[in-house]
């Protein structure tokens, strides 16, 4: 049997994508779409709603036309502000219908060099909706949605192994002594993260020399961690994405290593 993609794939999917997308729609007051979204640079609520509508429209096309190449994708035009919420709702309906009609192991284009199935998009779009939902919560001071701890733990895992970390097959990895023991106390998921680097030429022909990365390493290998970071999975996920404070977490050991982890994530996701 093909293994699902993700740490906790059972909590990923269209129910969660819809829940967090519709929460954004509810928080986006049609009369205050010019409200600033501080966690997204100079974006307004209108920009946030449009961004997710554009993203979900794009991935709906990718799944509908799988495994067509990305160069053929059709992109929507931005609606006027008064219609943006409806545009996002329609994009969400289309994306979820496409995902529900697909098998998770169907071949489909993704930007990732190794993971090329629908399952990659299921995971990525679940966390895209979740994090942008918290952007809307922070901007409006609105109610936070319910988030299963397993979903938040999967989000942290995706960030450190895919979005901002990982060691691809084509690269040579150089280890370091900067290690952080990260523990999600409510799911008991644990990661020993090492701030190392990779060197090599990617399949796209890009050369990397001592490119910083985050690697999940065996606790029995190398040096002991110099820092620890623990707390509820949601607080770990929000902190890692820059939507929460480290004050909600417990930090032990070398704080500079924890700060270096956060800096590497920022540089990899902006």
Residue frames relative to the residue before (quaternion, step in Angstrom):
aa qw qx qy qz dx dy dz
X 1.0000 0.0000 0.0000 0.0000 0.00 0.00 0.00
X 0.4720 -0.6756 0.4904 0.2834 3.58 -0.95 0.88
X 0.3956 -0.7263 0.5144 0.2267 3.55 -0.89 0.96
X 0.4710 -0.6676 0.5027 0.2823 3.55 -0.94 0.90
X 0.4710 -0.6719 0.5018 0.2735 3.54 -1.20 0.66
X 0.6891 0.4622 -0.3488 0.4356 3.57 -0.88 0.93
X 0.5920 -0.5761 0.4428 0.3486 3.52 -1.32 0.38
X 0.7891 0.0640 -0.0076 0.6109 3.58 1.00 -0.89
X 0.0696 -0.8583 0.5065 0.0431 3.63 0.53 1.12
X 0.5636 0.6322 -0.3860 0.3656 3.60 1.16 -0.48
X 0.7209 0.4148 -0.2579 0.4916 3.62 1.13 -0.45
X 0.5674 0.5878 -0.3840 0.4303 3.59 1.27 0.03
X 0.5129 0.6785 -0.4497 0.2728 3.58 -1.16 0.44
X 0.7884 -0.4015 0.2286 0.4061 3.49 -1.39 0.00
X 0.5738 0.5695 -0.4063 0.4258 3.61 1.07 -0.47
X 0.6927 0.4557 -0.2746 0.4870 3.57 0.90 -0.92
X 0.6218 0.5386 -0.3492 0.4486 3.61 0.94 -0.81
X 0.6776 0.4833 -0.2870 0.4743 3.57 0.92 -0.90
X 0.6426 0.5513 -0.3317 0.4161 3.59 0.88 -0.94
X 0.7456 0.4070 -0.2355 0.4722 3.58 0.78 -0.99
X 0.6092 0.5343 -0.3574 0.4643 3.59 1.10 -0.57
X 0.6888 0.4718 -0.2881 0.4689 3.59 0.86 -0.91
X 0.5847 0.5547 -0.3792 0.4546 3.60 1.14 -0.49
X 0.6138 0.5266 -0.3407 0.4794 3.59 1.07 -0.70
X 0.6450 0.5239 -0.3192 0.4556 3.58 0.90 -0.92
X 0.6627 0.5074 -0.3026 0.4603 3.58 0.97 -0.85
X 0.7061 0.4658 -0.2675 0.4614 3.58 1.00 -0.79
X 0.6262 0.5542 -0.3330 0.4358 3.59 1.19 -0.50
X 0.2142 -0.7921 0.5647 0.0888 3.57 -0.07 1.32
X 0.4572 -0.7105 0.4566 0.2788 3.63 -0.63 1.06
X 0.6837 0.4785 -0.2790 0.4751 3.58 1.19 -0.54
X 0.7617 0.3168 -0.1765 0.5369 3.60 1.26 -0.19
X 0.2244 0.8048 -0.5197 0.1786 3.57 0.95 0.81
X 0.6088 0.5270 -0.3617 0.4699 3.59 1.28 -0.08
X 0.3716 0.7331 -0.4828 0.3023 3.60 1.29 0.18
X 0.4654 -0.6938 0.4779 0.2713 3.60 -0.90 0.94
X 0.2133 -0.7356 0.6307 0.1247 3.55 -1.21 0.70
X 0.2542 -0.8403 0.4535 0.1535 3.62 0.23 1.26
X 0.6697 0.5118 -0.3109 0.4391 3.61 1.04 -0.66
X 0.7205 0.3737 -0.2322 0.5360 3.59 1.29 -0.07
X 0.6810 -0.5061 0.3023 0.4344 3.57 0.87 0.91
X 0.7904 -0.2798 0.2251 0.4964 3.56 -0.77 -1.06
X 0.3427 0.7544 -0.4968 0.2580 3.61 1.17 0.41
X 0.2823 -0.6800 0.6435 0.2095 3.48 -1.40 0.43
X 0.6851 -0.4390 0.3503 0.4640 3.57 -1.28 0.02
X 0.6030 0.5475 -0.3602 0.4548 3.59 1.06 -0.66
X 0.6523 0.5095 -0.3114 0.4669 3.59 0.97 -0.83
X 0.6458 0.5257 -0.3176 0.4536 3.57 0.99 -0.85
X 0.6662 0.4937 -0.3010 0.4710 3.58 0.88 -0.93
X 0.6623 0.4989 -0.3068 0.4672 3.58 0.92 -0.87
X 0.6238 0.5519 -0.3500 0.4287 3.60 0.91 -0.87
X 0.7157 0.4376 -0.2759 0.4692 3.59 0.76 -0.98
X 0.6015 0.5424 -0.3600 0.4631 3.60 1.09 -0.62
X 0.6575 0.5047 -0.2998 0.4723 3.58 0.97 -0.87
X 0.6618 0.5108 -0.3011 0.4587 3.58 0.90 -0.95
X 0.7131 0.4499 -0.2763 0.4613 3.58 0.78 -0.97
X 0.6001 0.5375 -0.3583 0.4719 3.61 1.11 -0.57
X 0.6488 0.5265 -0.3125 0.4519 3.56 0.95 -0.91
X 0.7292 0.4231 -0.2608 0.4703 3.58 0.76 -0.99
X 0.5471 0.5687 -0.4066 0.4604 3.60 1.15 -0.38
X 0.6499 0.5047 -0.3124 0.4747 3.59 0.95 -0.89
X 0.6442 0.5347 -0.3255 0.4394 3.59 0.90 -0.91
X 0.7014 0.4476 -0.2739 0.4823 3.59 0.87 -0.91
X 0.6389 0.5362 -0.3294 0.4424 3.61 0.94 -0.81
X 0.7849 0.3178 -0.1387 0.5135 3.57 0.99 -0.89
X 0.2485 0.8014 -0.5131 0.1808 3.60 1.22 0.32
X 0.6773 -0.2699 -0.6820 -0.0580 1.62 -1.88 1.65
X 0.0823 0.8300 -0.5449 0.0856 3.60 0.92 0.88
X 0.5330 -0.6408 0.4401 0.3340 3.62 -1.04 0.66
X 0.6387 -0.5722 0.3699 0.3575 3.52 -1.19 0.66
X 0.5799 0.6165 -0.3767 0.3765 3.60 1.09 -0.61
X 0.6799 0.4859 -0.2888 0.4672 3.59 1.18 -0.43
X 0.4531 0.7265 -0.4348 0.2791 3.59 1.25 -0.22
X 0.2857 -0.7392 0.5912 0.1497 3.54 -1.14 0.79
X 0.1962 -0.8051 0.5553 0.0709 3.55 -0.77 1.09
X 0.4562 -0.6936 0.4834 0.2777 3.61 -1.02 0.75
X 0.4418 -0.6219 0.5603 0.3226 3.53 -1.34 0.25
X 0.5381 -0.6234 0.4586 0.3340 3.55 -1.14 0.61
X 0.4014 -0.7100 0.5309 0.2299 3.54 -0.92 0.97
X 0.5848 -0.5164 0.4598 0.4242 3.56 -1.26 0.23
X 0.6999 -0.5164 0.2829 0.4042 3.56 -1.13 0.68
X 0.6550 0.5414 -0.3234 0.4163 3.58 0.92 -0.87
X 0.7423 0.3936 -0.2085 0.5006 3.59 1.17 -0.55
X 0.4239 0.7433 -0.4495 0.2563 3.59 1.26 -0.05
X 0.6479 0.5241 -0.3350 0.4398 3.59 0.92 -0.83
X 0.6523 0.4936 -0.3091 0.4852 3.57 1.00 -0.80
X 0.6217 0.5417 -0.3421 0.4506 3.59 1.05 -0.72
X 0.6554 0.4930 -0.3097 0.4812 3.58 0.99 -0.80
X 0.6378 0.5237 -0.3318 0.4570 3.60 0.93 -0.82
X 0.6667 0.4969 -0.3008 0.4671 3.58 0.93 -0.88
X 0.6476 0.5128 -0.3176 0.4656 3.59 0.99 -0.83
X 0.6421 0.5242 -0.3156 0.4619 3.56 1.03 -0.80
X 0.6336 0.5225 -0.3234 0.4700 3.59 0.98 -0.84
X 0.6791 0.5014 -0.2904 0.4506 3.56 0.89 -0.95
X 0.6573 0.5087 -0.3136 0.4592 3.59 0.91 -0.91
X 0.7001 0.4768 -0.2851 0.4485 3.56 0.80 -0.97
X 0.6150 0.5314 -0.3464 0.4684 3.59 1.07 -0.68
X 0.6596 0.5085 -0.3065 0.4609 3.57 0.98 -0.86
X 0.6742 0.4887 -0.2994 0.4658 3.58 0.92 -0.88
X 0.6624 0.5110 -0.3115 0.4506 3.59 0.96 -0.82
X 0.6837 0.4810 -0.2790 0.4726 3.58 1.14 -0.60
X 0.6630 0.5003 -0.2935 0.4732 3.59 1.27 -0.22
X 0.4221 -0.6339 0.5712 0.3062 3.52 -1.35 0.27
X 0.5752 -0.6393 0.3764 0.3446 3.56 -0.90 0.88
X 0.7387 0.4028 -0.2377 0.4854 3.60 1.10 -0.60
X 0.3474 0.7232 -0.5153 0.3012 3.60 1.21 0.39
X 0.4863 -0.6355 0.5010 0.3297 3.62 -1.00 0.70
X 0.1431 0.7701 -0.6104 0.1175 3.57 -0.97 0.86
X 0.5633 -0.5980 0.4431 0.3588 3.56 -1.12 0.66
X 0.0931 0.7307 -0.6762 0.0112 3.53 -1.23 0.67
X 0.5842 -0.5805 0.4266 0.3739 3.58 -1.23 0.26
X 0.5706 0.6032 -0.3818 0.4060 3.57 1.24 -0.33
X 0.4931 -0.6986 0.4414 0.2721 3.58 -0.99 0.85
X 0.7752 0.3540 -0.1794 0.4915 3.60 1.13 -0.53
X 0.7452 0.3650 -0.2060 0.5187 3.60 1.03 -0.73
X 0.0707 0.8343 -0.5300 0.1342 3.56 -0.25 1.34
X 0.5255 0.6010 -0.4448 0.4060 3.58 0.77 1.02
X 0.6974 -0.4477 0.3590 0.4294 3.53 -1.36 0.20
X 0.5937 0.6082 -0.3617 0.3830 3.58 1.04 -0.75
X 0.5987 0.5567 -0.3627 0.4474 3.59 1.06 -0.69
X 0.6917 0.4751 -0.2776 0.4677 3.59 0.90 -0.92
X 0.5813 0.5625 -0.3795 0.4491 3.59 1.07 -0.64
X 0.6942 0.4688 -0.2814 0.4681 3.56 0.84 -0.98
X 0.6894 0.5007 -0.2939 0.4332 3.57 0.77 -1.05
X 0.7098 0.4585 -0.2770 0.4574 3.61 0.88 -0.87
X 0.5634 0.5601 -0.3931 0.4630 3.59 1.17 -0.41
X 0.7358 0.4115 -0.2438 0.4793 3.58 0.79 -0.95
X 0.5580 0.5747 -0.3915 0.4529 3.60 1.15 -0.47
X 0.6837 0.4726 -0.2815 0.4794 3.57 0.90 -0.94
X 0.6495 0.5353 -0.3231 0.4327 3.59 0.94 -0.86
X 0.7108 0.4539 -0.2802 0.4586 3.60 0.73 -1.00
X 0.6755 0.4701 -0.3120 0.4747 3.60 0.92 -0.75
X 0.5541 0.5711 -0.3986 0.4560 3.58 1.19 -0.40
X 0.6759 0.4677 -0.2976 0.4856 3.58 0.97 -0.77
X 0.5468 0.5682 -0.4066 0.4614 3.60 1.17 -0.39
X 0.6734 0.4847 -0.2889 0.4776 3.58 0.96 -0.88
X 0.6212 0.5374 -0.3361 0.4607 3.59 1.02 -0.76
X 0.6852 0.4836 -0.2853 0.4639 3.58 0.87 -0.95
X 0.6650 0.5185 -0.3037 0.4434 3.59 1.02 -0.80
X 0.7835 0.3523 -0.1608 0.4859 3.56 0.92 -0.93
X 0.3289 -0.7292 0.5100 0.3162 3.57 1.29 -0.36
X 0.3458 0.7573 -0.4759 0.2834 3.54 1.13 0.72
X 0.6900 -0.4716 0.3347 0.4352 3.59 -1.26 0.08
X 0.4261 -0.6870 0.5261 0.2638 3.55 -1.06 0.78
X 0.4749 -0.6684 0.4841 0.3057 3.59 -1.04 0.65
X 0.5554 -0.5536 0.4869 0.3846 3.53 -1.30 0.22
X 0.0304 -0.7896 0.6127 -0.0118 3.58 -0.88 0.95
X 0.3975 -0.7022 0.5382 0.2434 3.57 -0.74 1.06
X 0.5472 -0.6301 0.4297 0.3448 3.61 -0.89 0.83
X 0.6335 0.5382 -0.3398 0.4399 3.61 1.00 -0.76
X 0.6358 0.5221 -0.3312 0.4621 3.58 1.05 -0.72
X 0.6539 0.5000 -0.3093 0.4763 3.58 0.97 -0.83
X 0.6373 0.5168 -0.3298 0.4668 3.60 1.00 -0.78
X 0.6339 0.5132 -0.3267 0.4776 3.58 1.02 -0.75
X 0.6340 0.5379 -0.3260 0.4499 3.58 1.06 -0.73
X 0.6458 0.4924 -0.3196 0.4883 3.57 0.98 -0.80
X 0.6460 0.5269 -0.3182 0.4513 3.57 0.96 -0.87
X 0.6429 0.5176 -0.3259 0.4611 3.61 0.93 -0.85
X 0.6573 0.5334 -0.3144 0.4298 3.54 0.94 -0.87
X 0.7695 0.3810 -0.2171 0.4643 3.60 0.77 -0.96
X 0.7327 0.4055 -0.2527 0.4847 3.62 1.17 -0.33
X 0.7812 0.2890 -0.1472 0.5334 3.60 1.17 -0.51
X 0.7651 0.4089 -0.2241 0.4441 3.56 0.55 -1.16
X 0.8273 0.1379 -0.0388 0.5432 3.60 0.88 -0.90
X 0.7874 0.2630 -0.1372 0.5404 3.59 1.22 0.03
X 0.4331 0.6874 -0.5253 0.2530 3.50 -1.35 -0.23
X 0.2477 -0.7396 0.6083 0.1470 3.53 -1.29 0.46
X 0.2610 -0.7963 0.5243 0.1510 3.62 -0.26 1.21
X 0.6604 -0.5455 0.3528 0.3767 3.55 -1.24 0.53
X 0.6975 0.4989 -0.2776 0.4330 3.59 1.06 -0.72
X 0.6743 0.5211 -0.2839 0.4394 3.60 1.24 -0.23
X 0.3598 -0.6687 0.6036 0.2431 3.52 -1.31 0.48
X 0.2585 -0.7959 0.5352 0.1155 3.56 -0.74 1.09
X 0.1547 -0.7555 0.6309 0.0856 3.56 -1.05 0.87
X 0.3165 -0.7791 0.5150 0.1661 3.56 -0.61 1.14
X 0.1749 -0.7560 0.6180 0.1263 3.54 -1.36 0.08
X 0.5167 -0.6261 0.4713 0.3448 3.55 -1.29 0.00
X 0.5189 0.6184 -0.4284 0.4060 3.61 1.25 0.26
X 0.1404 0.8077 -0.5459 0.1728 3.55 -0.09 1.34
X 0.1221 -0.7869 0.6041 0.0315 3.54 -1.08 0.83
X 0.2574 -0.7394 0.6053 0.1439 3.55 -0.87 1.00
X 0.0584 -0.8099 0.5834 -0.0182 3.58 -0.48 1.24
X 0.0375 -0.8145 0.5772 -0.0450 3.57 -0.80 1.07
X 0.2165 -0.7309 0.6361 0.1195 3.55 -0.85 1.08
X 0.3124 -0.8284 0.4316 0.1727 3.54 -0.08 1.31
X 0.7050 0.4738 -0.2824 0.4457 3.61 1.07 -0.60
X 0.7308 0.3372 -0.2424 0.5417 3.62 1.22 -0.24
X 0.3297 -0.7648 0.4655 0.2996 3.55 1.35 -0.36
X 0.3641 0.6802 -0.5350 0.3443 3.57 1.09 0.71
X 0.0634 -0.8103 0.5825 -0.0095 3.54 -1.01 0.84
X 0.0810 -0.7765 0.6246 0.0179 3.55 -1.08 0.84
X 0.1594 -0.7174 0.6642 0.1369 3.56 -1.02 0.81
X 0.1019 -0.8336 0.5429 -0.0035 3.54 -0.26 1.32
X 0.1218 -0.7789 0.6134 0.0476 3.52 -1.01 0.92
X 0.3091 -0.7434 0.5670 0.1740 3.56 -0.92 0.95
X 0.1177 0.8107 -0.5540 0.1483 3.54 -0.01 1.36
X 0.3779 -0.7064 0.5384 0.2614 3.56 -1.18 -0.56
X 0.2522 -0.7568 0.5838 0.1506 3.55 -1.26 0.44
X 0.0984 -0.7579 0.6421 0.0595 3.52 -1.28 0.59
X 0.4516 0.6746 -0.4993 0.3028 3.57 -0.94 0.87
X 0.4564 -0.6445 0.5336 0.3026 3.54 -1.37 0.02
X 0.3761 -0.7414 0.5153 0.2083 3.56 -0.72 1.10
X 0.6550 -0.5069 0.3761 0.4155 3.61 -1.22 0.29
X 0.6415 0.5036 -0.3302 0.4752 3.60 1.20 -0.34
X 0.5726 -0.6299 0.3611 0.3807 3.58 1.30 0.00
X 0.4960 0.6417 -0.4381 0.3877 3.59 1.24 0.27
X 0.2867 -0.7615 0.5613 0.1511 3.55 -0.88 0.99
X 0.0918 -0.7763 0.6230 0.0282 3.54 -0.98 0.96
X 0.0441 -0.7839 0.6193 -0.0041 3.55 -0.93 0.95
X 0.8300 -0.1271 0.0299 0.5423 3.57 -0.54 1.23
X 0.1949 0.7871 -0.5489 0.2030 3.56 0.94 0.98
X 0.4396 -0.7110 0.4709 0.2818 3.63 -0.64 1.04
X 0.0676 0.7818 -0.6180 0.0485 3.54 -1.09 0.75
X 0.3866 -0.6658 0.5808 0.2644 3.52 -1.39 0.14
X 0.0633 -0.7991 0.5977 0.0144 3.57 -0.78 1.00
X 0.3267 -0.6853 0.6108 0.2251 3.54 -1.11 0.75
X 0.0696 -0.8394 0.5387 -0.0203 3.58 -0.53 1.17
X 0.6101 -0.5543 0.4399 0.3564 3.50 -1.33 0.43
X 0.4772 -0.6890 0.4590 0.2949 3.63 -0.76 0.96
X 0.6655 0.5119 -0.3089 0.4467 3.58 1.18 -0.48
X 0.6615 0.5072 -0.3044 0.4611 3.56 1.27 -0.14
X 0.8441 0.2250 -0.1333 0.4681 3.55 -1.15 0.60
X 0.7650 -0.3726 0.2848 0.4413 3.49 -1.30 -0.49
X 0.5850 -0.5561 0.4562 0.3747 3.54 -1.29 0.37
X 0.6038 -0.5674 0.3977 0.3941 3.62 -1.13 0.50
X 0.3430 -0.7387 0.5446 0.2002 3.54 -1.10 0.73
X 0.7779 0.1740 -0.1114 0.5935 3.58 1.30 -0.13
X 0.1758 -0.7614 0.6136 0.1136 3.51 -1.31 0.43
X 0.0545 -0.7731 0.6319 0.0054 3.54 -1.16 0.70
X 0.1264 0.8122 -0.5558 0.1243 3.59 -0.63 1.07
X 0.3081 0.7256 -0.5795 0.2066 3.50 -1.28 0.51
X 0.7194 -0.3880 0.3097 0.4858 3.59 -1.25 -0.10
X 0.6235 -0.5862 0.3716 0.3599 3.56 -1.07 0.77
X 0.6533 0.5180 -0.3311 0.4418 3.59 0.92 -0.82
X 0.6613 0.4936 -0.3188 0.4662 3.59 0.94 -0.80
X 0.6128 0.5296 -0.3467 0.4731 3.61 1.08 -0.63
X 0.6754 0.5019 -0.2926 0.4543 3.56 0.89 -0.97
X 0.6817 0.4816 -0.2924 0.4667 3.59 0.87 -0.92
X 0.6296 0.5198 -0.3379 0.4683 3.60 0.99 -0.76
X 0.6764 0.5101 -0.3026 0.4367 3.56 0.83 -0.98
X 0.7141 0.4209 -0.2424 0.5040 3.58 1.09 -0.72
X 0.5280 -0.6558 0.4059 0.3554 3.60 1.22 0.06
X 0.5722 0.5844 -0.3841 0.4284 3.58 1.20 0.49
X 0.7492 0.2725 -0.1889 0.5734 3.55 1.28 0.21
X 0.5111 -0.6672 0.4676 0.2740 3.53 -1.29 0.37
X 0.5258 -0.6148 0.4885 0.3270 3.53 -1.16 0.64
X 0.5242 0.6436 -0.4034 0.3850 3.59 1.25 -0.35
X 0.6411 0.5166 -0.3238 0.4661 3.60 1.20 -0.42
X 0.6870 0.4468 -0.2558 0.5128 3.58 1.33 -0.11
X 0.4175 -0.6661 0.5486 0.2845 3.56 -1.31 0.22
X 0.0985 -0.7931 0.6010 0.0122 3.56 -0.69 1.15
X 0.0067 -0.7862 0.6178 -0.0082 3.55 -0.96 0.90
X 0.7648 0.3611 -0.2597 0.4662 3.55 -1.21 0.44
X 0.8217 -0.2561 0.2055 0.4658 3.53 -1.18 -0.70
X 0.2968 -0.7867 0.5171 0.1601 3.58 -0.25 1.26
X 0.5755 0.5999 -0.3811 0.4045 3.60 1.12 -0.57
X 0.6374 0.5170 -0.3317 0.4652 3.60 1.07 -0.66
X 0.6237 0.5176 -0.3284 0.4850 3.58 1.06 -0.75
X 0.6573 0.4978 -0.3070 0.4754 3.59 0.95 -0.83
X 0.6306 0.5289 -0.3320 0.4609 3.58 1.07 -0.70
X 0.6053 0.5420 -0.3449 0.4699 3.59 1.08 -0.71
X 0.6684 0.4924 -0.2972 0.4716 3.57 0.88 -0.95
X 0.6541 0.5161 -0.3202 0.4509 3.61 0.92 -0.82
X 0.6534 0.5052 -0.3169 0.4662 3.58 0.99 -0.80
X 0.6292 0.5215 -0.3346 0.4693 3.59 1.02 -0.74
X 0.6349 0.5297 -0.3304 0.4552 3.59 0.95 -0.88
X 0.7015 0.4810 -0.2791 0.4457 3.57 0.81 -0.99
X 0.6991 0.4785 -0.2637 0.4612 3.58 1.14 -0.58
X 0.7658 0.3864 -0.1873 0.4786 3.60 1.14 -0.47
X 0.6008 0.5587 -0.3753 0.4313 3.61 1.18 0.00
